[in-house]
């Protein structure tokens, strides 16, 4: 009987130690999640604060969507050159 009580006491001590460790891990993870949420919120504010319009370029895949582009032709080469050219900067 004494052996059973000793095992139960050891089991309870081990359980209490495991619970304390889990609580510490939860606390650490909560701090990390809070920091990540703060970083995400800061990034969202930066993006929302930048109201500059997005720049889009003509790509060969969007020029004639119903047809294949033959880059060996003059028209195909012109499409390719236009798509690869630098975008104008609007300020």
N, C-alpha and C positions, 0 to 999 in steps of 0.2 A: 504494500500500500504506500509506503514511504517513497518507493522508487517511482510509482506513478505520479505522486505529487511533485517530486523533484523534476520529472520530465515535463510535467505541465508548467512548472515555474520557468524552466528553461525555454519551453516553447513560447510562453507569454513574453519573456524577455527578448527572444529573437523576433517575435512579431512586432513588439514595440520598437525595436531597432529598425526593422524594415519599414515600418510606418513613418518613423522619423526621417529616414532616408528618402522615402517617396515624397513626403511633404517638402523637403528641401529641394528635390528635383522639380516639383511643381512650382515652387517659388522661383527657382532659377529660370525655368521655361517661361513663366509669366513675365519676368523682367525682359527676356529676349523677345517675346512676342510684342510687348509694349514698345520696345525700341524699334522693331521692324515696322510696326504700325505707324510710329512717328516718322520713320524714314519714308514710308509710302505716302503719308499725308503731305510731307514736305515736297516730294516729287510731284504730287498732284497739284499742289499750289504753284509750283514752278511752271508746269505745263499749262495750267489754266491762266497763269499770268502772262504767258507768251501768246498773244493773239495774232501773231503773224500768220498769214495764210500759207498753207502747205504748197510746195512747188511740185508740179507733176510734169513729166516729160512724155513725149510720144515714143512709144516703144514699137519695135517691129511687130510684136504680137498683137498690138491693138490697132494697127493701121487698116488692114483688110481682113477682118475676122472671119469672113466667109470664104476667103481664098488663101491658098498657099502663096508665100512670097518666094519668088525665084531671085536670089541675090546675084545671079549671073547677069541679069538684065539691067539696063540703065535705070529703070524704075525701082527695081529691088535694091540696087546699090545706093540710090538717092534716099530711099527709106532708111536704110541702114546708117548712112552718114548723118541723116537728120536725127535719128534716135540716139546716136552716140555723141552728138554735139553738146557743148556745155549749155546749161540753162542760163537764161538771163537773170541778173540779180535785180530785184525790185526793192527799193528802200522806201 
